[in-house]
Structures are given as structure tokens and as C-alpha cells.
Amino acid sequence: KRCISIYNQMVFTIENSRKFEAATLRRLLRIIGIDPYYTFVTKGKKEINKYRVPVARILQERKEEARLMGGMARTDVAVYNIPKLGKNYIANWQHHDVIMISSKGERYYEFHPWEKYITPVDTFIDKDIPIYEFLMDLKERGENINDYKTIWYYY
């Protein structure tokens, strides 16, 4: 062994957001000596919308599927990369607020910079992928969308 640390930064897309996909990937990475570091929720550009996943899905995944792995195996942090603000740790409530929800389940978030109490920095408002459309995409891929029904309760 050469004592070299290797870290993984996973992009959370519709493919690896399916039930137990990310948890399985984390487990396999740990087996071969790679530490999961960040899991990025993609931000919005219309040309990548077909790959995007609602923020609610990563919160659901971390809460409901984390029980499959011990605490030391779950080393990655869920982040949303905000233009001009950097990484926003979405599992921490102090870093974002839900300001509106549409009938399709689009959450409108206000993301807060960590330094907002130190220096004047603007917040960032972003519209998420509609949960309904995400569920329909999963259904097209052969997923049972009833397995994801609690997603509506995550913010």
C-alpha cells in the first residue's frame, strides 16, 4: 500500500438516483479503497434537465437509504454548487429555504452563502426540477414510482 488517499465526487443524476444505486456505488467504492467525498446535485441549465434530479430526491435518499450503511461508510456530503457562492451543503437547513412550491412539485429555493453574516453577499434563487416529471421519467425507465412516494415530503 502506498498510503495515497483517493476521493470520489459523484454527480447525482437520474440514473444513479434510482433506489439503492448511489448506496451501492458508495459501498463498492469503499471496498476498493475510494472514499466518497461529495455528491453533487446538478444545477439548472435547460440542456441538462433530462439528467437532473430534484433536491428532494437526495434528501430522501440520504434519509431512507442511509440506514443500509454504517456511519463510517457514509462519508460524502450532499452539495449544490451555486454560481458565485460555491458549494451549498443542502442537508443543512441554515443554507437554504423553500420559498414556493408549484403544483407539479417544483421547489423554488433561496440558497444562502455561508458568509452572509460576515459580509454582504446576495442569496441565490433557483427553481428545481418538478417532482412529478422526475417520477414520470423514472416510470419510463421501469421504476415503480410507488417506491418513491415519500419524495413529496422532502424539502
N, CA, C and O of each residue as an XYZ file, in Angstrom:
620
protein
N       0.837     -1.186      0.000
C       0.000      0.000      0.000
C       0.874      1.239      0.000
O       1.890      1.298      0.693
N       0.472      2.226     -0.781
C       1.272      3.446     -0.915
C       0.751      4.602     -0.062
O       1.317      5.694     -0.099
N      -0.309      4.381      0.700
C      -0.890      5.410      1.573
C      -1.322      6.651      0.800
O      -1.079      7.778      1.233
N      -1.946      6.441     -0.316
C      -2.474      7.538     -1.115
C      -3.993      7.533     -0.952
O      -4.648      6.511     -1.158
N      -4.537      8.680     -0.583
C      -5.987      8.797     -0.442
C      -6.608      9.134     -1.787
O      -6.103      9.984     -2.521
N      -7.700      8.466     -2.103
C      -8.441      8.739     -3.330
C      -9.882      9.030     -2.926
O     -10.494      8.283     -2.162
N     -10.405     10.126     -3.452
C     -11.763     10.558     -3.119
C     -12.633     10.583     -4.365
O     -12.144     10.819     -5.470
N     -13.916     10.340     -4.184
C     -14.877     10.351     -5.280
C     -15.839     11.514     -5.109
O     -16.337     11.767     -4.012
N     -16.097     12.222     -6.209
C     -17.112     13.260     -6.232
C     -18.164     12.820     -7.235
O     -17.960     12.917     -8.445
N     -19.284     12.337     -6.730
C     -20.341     11.790     -7.572
C     -21.324     12.893     -7.979
O     -21.721     13.718     -7.157
N     -21.705     12.893     -9.243
C     -22.770     13.766     -9.721
C     -24.057     12.955     -9.635
O     -24.160     11.871    -10.210
N     -25.028     13.487     -8.918
C     -26.300     12.802     -8.687
C     -27.215     13.074     -9.869
O     -27.738     14.179    -10.011
N     -27.411     12.076    -10.715
C     -28.237     12.202    -11.916
C     -29.428     11.254    -11.806
O     -29.553     10.506    -10.836
N     -30.288     11.294    -12.798
C     -31.467     10.420    -12.769
C     -31.067      8.947    -12.750
O     -31.779      8.126    -12.172
N     -29.954      8.602    -13.363
C     -29.541      7.198    -13.414
C     -29.082      6.673    -12.055
O     -29.510      5.599    -11.632
N     -28.221      7.415    -11.372
C     -27.742      6.904    -10.088
C     -28.604      7.344     -8.909
O     -28.281      7.051     -7.758
N     -29.717      8.057     -9.196
C     -30.631      8.441     -8.121
C     -31.713      7.395     -7.896
O     -32.516      7.519     -6.971
N     -31.738      6.367     -8.735
C     -32.735      5.315     -8.555
C     -32.448      4.576     -7.242
O     -31.313      4.542     -6.767
N     -33.486      3.997     -6.677
C     -33.369      3.358     -5.358
C     -32.127      2.479     -5.254
O     -31.914      1.577     -6.064
N     -31.335      2.756     -4.267
C     -30.167      1.982     -3.841
C     -28.988      2.018     -4.805
O     -27.977      1.368     -4.541
N     -29.079      2.757     -5.919
C     -27.954      2.858     -6.856
C     -26.766      3.575     -6.208
O     -25.646      3.062     -6.215
N     -27.016      4.761     -5.650
C     -25.924      5.535     -5.050
C     -25.361      4.819     -3.820
O     -24.149      4.819     -3.603
N     -26.230      4.216     -3.021
C     -25.759      3.486     -1.841
C     -24.866      2.318     -2.247
O     -23.845      2.061     -1.609
N     -25.247      1.617     -3.301
C     -24.427      0.506     -3.802
C     -23.091      1.022     -4.320
O     -22.046      0.427     -4.053
N     -23.122      2.128     -5.061
C     -21.883      2.706     -5.575
C     -20.958      3.101     -4.431
O     -19.760      2.822     -4.482
N     -21.494      3.741     -3.408
C     -20.661      4.123     -2.251
C     -20.015      2.900     -1.608
O     -18.831      2.916     -1.271
N     -20.801      1.846     -1.444
C     -20.275      0.624     -0.833
C     -19.147      0.034     -1.673
O     -18.108     -0.350     -1.136
N     -19.345     -0.038     -2.986
C     -18.314     -0.589     -3.874
C     -17.062      0.286     -3.893
O     -15.946     -0.233     -3.926
N     -17.232      1.585     -3.872
C     -16.070      2.473     -3.818
C     -15.263      2.241     -2.546
O     -14.034      2.198     -2.582
N     -15.955      2.094     -1.431
C     -15.245      1.848     -0.163
C     -14.469      0.530     -0.200
O     -13.364      0.440      0.335
N     -15.044     -0.480     -0.828
C     -14.376     -1.790     -0.911
C     -13.043     -1.677     -1.639
O     -12.072     -2.336     -1.266
N     -12.991     -0.842     -2.679
C     -11.736     -0.723     -3.438
C     -10.858      0.421     -2.938
O      -9.870      0.768     -3.585
N     -11.209      1.007     -1.796
C     -10.343      1.988     -1.150
C     -10.551      3.435     -1.562
O      -9.676      4.274     -1.346
N     -11.695      3.733     -2.149
C     -12.004      5.111     -2.550
C     -13.048      5.669     -1.600
O     -14.088      5.050     -1.376
N     -12.770      6.837     -1.044
C     -13.694      7.462     -0.103
C     -14.671      8.379     -0.824
O     -14.237      9.306     -1.507
N     -15.993      8.151     -0.694
C     -16.969      9.106     -1.228
C     -16.793     10.451     -0.514
O     -16.721     10.497      0.714
N     -16.726     11.530     -1.274
C     -16.399     12.845     -0.729
C     -17.571     13.822     -0.865
O     -18.078     14.324      0.138
N     -17.995     14.089     -2.083
C     -19.149     14.932     -2.345
C     -20.121     14.188     -3.243
O     -19.718     13.354     -4.054
N     -21.406     14.495     -3.095
C     -22.418     14.104     -4.068
C     -23.063     15.404     -4.523
O     -23.712     16.096     -3.739
N     -22.878     15.726     -5.791
C     -23.365     16.978     -6.351
C     -24.750     16.814     -6.951
O     -24.976     15.932     -7.780
N     -25.676     17.666     -6.530
C     -26.966     17.776     -7.191
C     -26.747     18.787     -8.310
O     -26.283     19.901     -8.066
N     -27.077     18.400     -9.528
C     -26.799     19.280    -10.667
C     -27.691     20.510    -10.636
O     -28.840     20.460    -10.199
N     -27.135     21.603    -11.108
C     -27.910     22.841    -11.160
C     -28.424     23.067    -12.571
O     -28.022     22.387    -13.515
N     -29.313     24.027    -12.695
C     -30.125     24.114    -13.880
C     -29.626     24.782    -15.125
O     -29.418     25.995    -15.145
N     -29.437     24.031    -16.130
C     -29.325     24.517    -17.495
C     -30.280     23.649    -18.286
O     -30.279     22.427    -18.138
N     -31.082     24.259    -19.111
C     -32.131     23.513    -19.797
C     -31.599     22.311    -20.570
O     -32.280     21.291    -20.675
N     -30.398     22.423    -21.108
C     -29.863     21.315    -21.902
C     -29.514     20.078    -21.074
O     -29.316     19.004    -21.641
N     -29.433     20.201    -19.762
C     -29.151     19.017    -18.938
C     -30.335     18.601    -18.079
O     -30.198     17.714    -17.237
N     -31.495     19.223    -18.272
C     -32.666     18.910    -17.441
C     -33.019     17.429    -17.442
O     -33.503     16.918    -16.433
N     -32.790     16.732    -18.543
C     -33.154     15.313    -18.583
C     -32.291     14.459    -17.644
O     -32.638     13.312    -17.366
N     -31.186     15.000    -17.161
C     -30.314     14.273    -16.226
C     -30.514     14.723    -14.779
O     -30.086     14.047    -13.843
N     -31.161     15.862    -14.610
C     -31.273     16.455    -13.280
C     -32.242     15.692    -12.382
O     -33.124     14.966    -12.842
N     -32.039     15.888    -11.092
C     -32.829     15.228    -10.053
C     -33.267     16.305     -9.059
O     -32.480     17.196     -8.741
N     -34.498     16.241     -8.563
C     -34.908     17.224     -7.546
C     -34.050     17.102     -6.279
O     -33.614     16.013     -5.904
N     -33.826     18.232     -5.644
C     -33.100     18.238     -4.365
C     -33.794     17.297     -3.380
O     -33.132     16.649     -2.569
N     -35.118     17.222     -3.449
C     -35.875     16.344     -2.550
C     -35.415     14.890     -2.667
O     -35.464     14.152     -1.683
N     -34.971     14.468     -3.845
C     -34.556     13.069     -4.013
C     -33.280     12.774     -3.246
O     -33.172     11.706     -2.643
N     -32.312     13.676     -3.247
C     -31.088     13.378     -2.496
C     -31.362     13.413     -0.996
O     -30.761     12.651     -0.240
N     -32.259     14.286     -0.561
C     -32.616     14.294      0.859
C     -33.337     13.005      1.231
O     -33.092     12.437      2.295
N     -34.219     12.546      0.359
C     -34.917     11.274      0.576
C     -33.913     10.115      0.591
O     -33.956      9.254      1.470
N     -33.029     10.108     -0.376
C     -32.039      9.029     -0.474
C     -31.173      8.967      0.775
O     -30.929      7.885      1.310
N     -30.716     10.098      1.232
C     -29.822     10.128      2.395
C     -30.556      9.680      3.662
O     -29.971      9.011      4.515
N     -31.812     10.039      3.783
C     -32.584      9.685      4.981
C     -33.035      8.230      4.954
O     -32.898      7.520      5.950
N     -33.573      7.780      3.821
C     -34.203      6.463      3.767
C     -33.246      5.336      3.402
O     -33.480      4.188      3.779
N     -32.176      5.639      2.678
C     -31.271      4.582      2.259
C     -29.978      4.556      3.060
O     -29.196      3.611      2.957
N     -29.754      5.591      3.853
C     -28.534      5.656      4.650
C     -28.482      4.548      5.698
O     -27.402      4.136      6.119
N     -29.636      4.075      6.110
C     -29.657      3.025      7.135
C     -28.990      1.741      6.662
O     -28.689      0.861      7.469
N     -28.758      1.630      5.355
C     -28.099      0.436      4.812
C     -26.594      0.441      5.040
O     -25.927     -0.582      4.883
N     -26.068      1.605      5.414
C     -24.620      1.737      5.552
C     -24.277      2.313      6.918
O     -24.983      3.173      7.445
N     -23.193      1.826      7.470
C     -22.714      2.359      8.735
C     -22.225      3.789      8.582
O     -21.960      4.240      7.468
N     -22.106      4.495      9.677
C     -21.703      5.899      9.647
C     -20.360      6.156      9.007
O     -20.198      7.165      8.320
N     -19.391      5.286      9.205
C     -18.061      5.498      8.630
C     -18.060      5.272      7.119
O     -17.178      5.777      6.425
N     -19.021      4.532      6.605
C     -19.085      4.295      5.160
C     -19.762      5.451      4.436
O     -19.624      5.588      3.220
N     -20.478      6.266      5.159
C     -21.219      7.391      4.566
C     -20.434      8.661      4.786
O     -20.794      9.472      5.639
N     -19.387      8.848      4.045
C     -18.512      9.997      4.258
C     -18.797     11.163      3.327
O     -18.270     12.256      3.532
N     -19.626     10.952      2.300
C     -19.858     12.031      1.338
C     -20.856     13.053      1.876
O     -21.655     12.770      2.770
N     -20.779     14.237      1.303
C     -21.635     15.343      1.689
C     -22.454     15.744      0.464
O     -21.907     15.887     -0.629
N     -23.755     15.925      0.641
C     -24.622     16.354     -0.459
C     -24.481     17.865     -0.651
O     -24.703     18.638      0.280
N     -24.111     18.278     -1.864
C     -23.912     19.698     -2.134
C     -24.614     20.118     -3.424
O     -24.890     19.309     -4.310
N     -24.885     21.401     -3.485
C     -25.461     22.048     -4.666
C     -24.524     23.203     -4.968
O     -24.378     24.109     -4.147
N     -23.896     23.187     -6.117
C     -22.906     24.207     -6.453
C     -23.611     25.451     -6.982
O     -24.249     25.409     -8.034
N     -23.495     26.544     -6.258
C     -24.206     27.777     -6.572
C     -23.271     28.749     -7.294
O     -22.148     28.974     -6.841
N     -23.721     29.327     -8.410
C     -22.887     30.309     -9.098
C     -22.472     31.445     -8.163
O     -23.317     32.031     -7.487
N     -21.209     31.748     -8.125
C     -20.594     32.813     -7.320
C     -20.607     32.546     -5.816
O     -19.980     33.293     -5.064
N     -21.296     31.512     -5.361
C     -21.346     31.219     -3.926
C     -20.575     29.959     -3.563
O     -20.156     29.800     -2.417
N     -20.385     29.074     -4.512
C     -19.675     27.828     -4.234
C     -20.604     26.734     -3.755
O     -21.798     26.741     -4.053
N     -20.049     25.798     -3.014
C     -20.804     24.625     -2.565
C     -21.778     25.007     -1.457
O     -21.415     25.679     -0.492
N     -23.011     24.568     -1.616
C     -24.037     24.781     -0.618
C     -24.414     23.417     -0.059
O     -24.856     22.542     -0.804
N     -24.247     23.232      1.226
C     -24.478     21.942      1.871
C     -25.975     21.782      2.123
O     -26.503     22.280      3.118
N     -26.655     21.080      1.208
C     -28.114     21.067      1.208
C     -28.741     20.290      2.350
O     -29.930     20.460      2.621
N     -27.990     19.454      3.019
C     -28.559     18.728      4.156
C     -28.667     19.630      5.386
O     -29.323     19.266      6.362
N     -28.035     20.795      5.349
C     -28.059     21.724      6.468
C     -29.117     22.791      6.231
O     -29.025     23.541      5.259
N     -30.098     22.873      7.080
C     -31.204     23.806      6.878
C     -30.773     25.264      6.870
O     -31.447     26.091      6.256
N     -29.690     25.601      7.518
C     -29.293     27.003      7.548
C     -28.795     27.497      6.196
O     -28.568     28.697      6.041
N     -28.619     26.629      5.222
C     -28.067     27.033      3.940
C     -29.097     27.203      2.826
O     -28.740     27.681      1.749
N     -30.348     26.835      3.040
C     -31.371     27.040      2.014
C     -32.768     27.075      2.633
O     -33.029     26.503      3.691
N     -33.639     27.766      1.929
C     -35.038     27.845      2.327
C     -35.902     27.522      1.115
O     -35.538     27.851     -0.014
N     -37.025     26.892      1.340
C     -38.014     26.710      0.292
C     -38.908     27.939      0.344
O     -39.478     28.251      1.390
N     -39.036     28.643     -0.786
C     -39.837     29.864     -0.779
C     -41.152     29.700     -1.536
O     -42.045     30.539     -1.413
N     -41.279     28.613     -2.327
C     -42.522     28.368     -3.042
C     -42.506     26.941     -3.586
O     -41.439     26.394     -3.867
N     -43.696     26.334     -3.736
C     -43.839     25.014     -4.346
C     -44.955     25.094     -5.373
O     -46.058     25.545     -5.066
N     -44.667     24.652     -6.604
C     -45.693     24.662     -7.647
C     -46.542     23.387     -7.548
O     -46.217     22.477     -6.786
N     -47.613     23.331     -8.313
C     -48.491     22.160     -8.294
C     -47.805     20.909     -8.848
O     -48.230     19.796     -8.536
N     -46.759     21.063     -9.661
C     -46.005     19.923    -10.190
C     -44.899     19.472     -9.237
O     -44.189     18.503     -9.503
N     -44.770     20.182     -8.139
C     -43.738     19.811     -7.173
C     -42.415     20.507     -7.391
O     -41.406     20.098     -6.817
N     -42.392     21.557     -8.213
C     -41.160     22.347     -8.356
C     -40.964     23.124     -7.066
O     -41.855     23.846     -6.618
N     -39.805     22.969     -6.484
C     -39.488     23.768     -5.314
C     -38.644     24.951     -5.780
O     -37.717     24.790     -6.574
N     -38.972     26.125     -5.285
C     -38.156     27.304     -5.523
C     -37.364     27.527     -4.244
O     -37.930     27.736     -3.172
N     -36.043     27.477     -4.379
C     -35.160     27.575     -3.229
C     -34.426     28.913     -3.205
O     -34.088     29.482     -4.243
N     -34.196     29.385     -2.009
C     -33.278     30.500     -1.807
C     -32.072     29.925     -1.076
O     -32.176     29.467      0.062
N     -30.935     29.957     -1.746
C     -29.699     29.435     -1.160
C     -28.923     30.590     -0.545
O     -28.806     31.666     -1.131
N     -28.400     30.345      0.640
C     -27.693     31.376      1.389
C     -26.198     31.097      1.411
O     -25.787     29.958      1.629
N     -25.386     32.112      1.190
C     -23.935     31.921      1.296
C     -23.546     31.762      2.759
O     -24.182     32.331      3.647
N     -22.515     30.998      2.996
C     -22.105     30.769      4.388
C     -21.619     32.048      5.046
O     -21.699     32.182      6.267
N     -21.114     32.995      4.255
C     -20.557     34.218      4.825
C     -21.565     35.365      4.915
O     -21.165     36.518      5.075
N     -22.868     35.070      4.815
C     -23.868     36.138      4.750
C     -23.907     37.004      6.013
O     -24.355     38.148      5.953
N     -23.451     36.486      7.138
C     -23.444     37.290      8.363
C     -22.113     38.011      8.567
O     -21.939     38.742      9.541
N     -21.183     37.802      7.649
C     -19.857     38.413      7.768
C     -19.704     39.577      6.790
O     -19.158     40.624      7.139
N     -20.183     39.386      5.581
C     -20.048     40.385      4.521
C     -21.307     40.368      3.655
O     -21.955     39.328      3.541
N     -21.662     41.486      3.049
C     -22.874     41.500      2.226
C     -22.711     40.661      0.947
O     -21.944     41.016      0.052
N     -23.425     39.574      0.884
C     -23.394     38.677     -0.271
C     -24.842     38.331     -0.591
O     -25.622     38.004      0.304
N     -25.197     38.404     -1.869
C     -26.572     38.102     -2.269
C     -26.868     36.610     -2.157
O     -25.986     35.768     -2.328
N     -28.120     36.308     -1.869
C     -28.570     34.916     -1.905
C     -28.821     34.539     -3.364
O     -28.785     35.398     -4.244
N     -29.075     33.265     -3.618
C     -29.307     32.775     -4.974
C     -30.634     32.040     -4.991
O     -30.852     31.140     -4.181
N     -31.522     32.409     -5.899
C     -32.825     31.763     -6.007
C     -32.821     30.879     -7.246
O     -32.415     31.310     -8.325
N     -33.276     29.637     -7.082
C     -33.264     28.682     -8.186
C     -34.524     27.828     -8.145
O     -35.066     27.533     -7.080
N     -34.974     27.441     -9.336
C     -36.141     26.566     -9.481
C     -35.643     25.145     -9.700
O     -34.772     24.902    -10.536
N     -36.197     24.227     -8.952
C     -35.800     22.825     -9.029
C     -36.587     22.092    -10.115
O     -37.537     22.631    -10.683
N     -36.179     20.871    -10.391
C     -36.881     20.007    -11.330
C     -38.227     19.606    -10.706
O     -38.271     19.282     -9.520
N     -39.318     19.620    -11.472
C     -40.605     19.191    -10.911
C     -40.568     17.716    -10.500
O     -40.144     16.858    -11.274
N     -41.007     17.442     -9.307
C     -41.007     16.069     -8.809
C     -41.880     15.178     -9.686
O     -41.519     14.034     -9.962
N     -43.023     15.694    -10.124
C     -43.908     14.897    -10.971
C     -43.190     14.439    -12.245
O     -43.275     13.268    -12.615
N     -42.490     15.348    -12.911
C     -41.762     14.991    -14.140
C     -40.645     13.992    -13.850
O     -40.414     13.073    -14.636
N     -39.957     14.167    -12.733
C     -38.908     13.228    -12.324
C     -39.495     11.828    -12.145
O     -38.922     10.845    -12.615
N     -40.634     11.743    -11.469
C     -41.270     10.443    -11.258
C     -41.713      9.807    -12.573
O     -41.611      8.592    -12.741
N     -42.197     10.614    -13.495
C     -42.599     10.082    -14.806
C     -41.382      9.575    -15.588
O     -41.472      8.571    -16.296
N     -40.248     10.265    -15.462
C     -39.004      9.793    -16.098
C     -38.570      8.461    -15.498
O     -38.127      7.568    -16.220
N     -38.695      8.326    -14.189
C     -38.350      7.053    -13.542
C     -39.274      5.938    -14.020
O     -38.834      4.814    -14.263
N     -40.544      6.257    -14.151
C     -41.522      5.266    -14.620
C     -41.161      4.790    -16.022
O     -41.253      3.596    -16.309
N     -40.750      5.708    -16.903
C     -40.313      5.337    -18.253
C     -39.108      4.395    -18.224
O     -38.929      3.577    -19.127
N     -38.292      4.515    -17.188
C     -37.107      3.668    -17.040
C     -37.438      2.333    -16.358
O     -36.546      1.526    -16.099
N     -38.713      2.112    -16.075
C     -39.127      0.844    -15.485
C     -39.173      0.825    -13.976
O     -39.360     -0.237    -13.381
N     -39.008      1.973    -13.340
C     -39.051      2.041    -11.879
C     -40.500      2.061    -11.394
O     -41.382      2.587    -12.073
N     -40.733      1.492    -10.233
C     -42.040      1.562     -9.582
C     -42.072      2.876     -8.798
O     -41.402      3.010     -7.774
N     -42.847      3.838     -9.281
C     -42.810      5.152     -8.641
C     -43.430      5.150     -7.237
O     -43.245      6.105     -6.483
N     -44.156      4.097     -6.882
C     -44.644      3.998     -5.502
C     -43.497      3.840     -4.511
O     -43.649      4.156     -3.331
N     -42.344      3.350     -4.984
C     -41.159      3.237     -4.124
C     -40.610      4.613     -3.737
O     -39.805      4.726     -2.813
N     -41.045      5.649     -4.442
C     -40.532      6.999     -4.228
C     -41.588      7.946     -3.658
O     -41.364      9.156     -3.617
N     -42.720      7.427     -3.224
C     -43.856      8.280     -2.866
C     -43.573      9.273     -1.734
O     -44.253     10.295     -1.639
N     -42.607      9.002     -0.891
C     -42.312      9.944      0.205
C     -41.508     11.165     -0.254
O     -41.281     12.085      0.532
N     -41.080     11.180     -1.510
C     -40.270     12.302     -2.015
C     -40.985     13.643     -1.849
O     -40.339     14.676     -1.671
N     -42.312     13.626     -1.907
C     -43.084     14.861     -1.809
C     -42.904     15.551     -0.459
O     -43.186     16.744     -0.337
N     -42.445     14.832      0.544
C     -42.328     15.375      1.904
C     -40.938     15.936      2.217
O     -40.689     16.411      3.325
N     -40.046     15.877      1.244
C     -38.678     16.383      1.469
C     -38.502     17.749      0.830
O     -38.979     18.002     -0.276
N     -37.806     18.627      1.549
C     -37.564     19.988      1.084
C     -36.107     20.317      1.183
O     -35.699     21.425      0.836
